[in-house]
């Protein structure tokens, strides 16, 4: 599991608590349930209203993925595709059907299966690229959902603060309560700004990044499948796929070779 999101969000919240304590504050004073209910509920409601229930359900699944994503390095597929290319070149494309049981990547499996079935190369590319486009669109919507929440949260927090200040004005005849009421009113704005910039916007950015990484892996698979289908030399296939890897991972592949 890639722990960047957990470390980033957890660390940011931790620093906020530490800073609050260093200033002589009490973190418990920031836990005001009505303000939190307003900010979280209002933000989620506004984001849901901007899409469909399908978008909302997909975004909730993506939220879990943002924190629990396990990276699959594209370089791990290079030896797999090269092995398939070598087998196809030596024994024929149809023999790859028996080798698919050893392939863990579902997208690569589908691509090889289409190639084995005799799909035209141009049509094969179109089918696989359409799947990549569909995935990008789905991921983009999930990222947009959280980016929208990042935009709504501060405003919803201000609404909470205004409501709190209205309550303050209703109690001007009780000066001993005003300090507590005013402090409570601004907690809503704090939660709105804090959740937007420490949770929702970072999650949206992370989902965008994960989508780019996964799409890049899929695009590399497409090139590999087409090379296997064309009966390309395994060495050429390896060089072609390695050229599509990030430089850092490409170096790892070379060392492994």
VENVENLIN-V413432 format. One record per run of one state. SS is the DSSP state (hx for helix, st for strand, lp for the rest). FROM is the first residue (numbers start at 1). LEN is the number of residues. If there is no record, write none. Layout:
SS:FROM:LEN + SS:FROM:LEN
This chain:
lp:1:3 + hx:4:19 + lp:23:4 + hx:27:4 + lp:31:2 + hx:33:17 + lp:50:3 + hx:53:16 + lp:69:6 + hx:75:17 + lp:92:1 + hx:93:10 + lp:103:3 + hx:106:11 + lp:117:4 + hx:121:50 + lp:171:4 + hx:175:55 + lp:230:4 + hx:234:10 + lp:244:3 + hx:247:10 + lp:257:1
